[in-house]
Amino acid sequence: MQPSGTEGSTISQVMIDGSAADQLVAPAWWYGEIVAHDLRTPDVAVVTVRPDQPYPLVAGQYASVETPWWPRIGGTTPSPRNLARAAC
């Protein structure tokens, strides 16, 4: 079911306001340092990254990972445990 014009505008405004509030306390991206690389198979690697500042963790969240060598081609890490370990 599609929201009506008024509901759609309200939902959009809530998302815009939330994004504006978030940018005051969190950067759009984090820089990080690769601190470990474990090649499990020829196609699978486990990479541990230490962000340059605390990375707030929300259970169930994904984090996209890119490198300067492969921009916009990266993987996501679905494990909050791995995110928490990387933020230490």
Summary of the structure (lengths in Angstrom):
residues: 88
radius of gyration: 17.1
end to end distance: 43.0
largest distance: 51.9
contacts: 151
relative contact order: 0.13
helix: 31%
strand: 35%
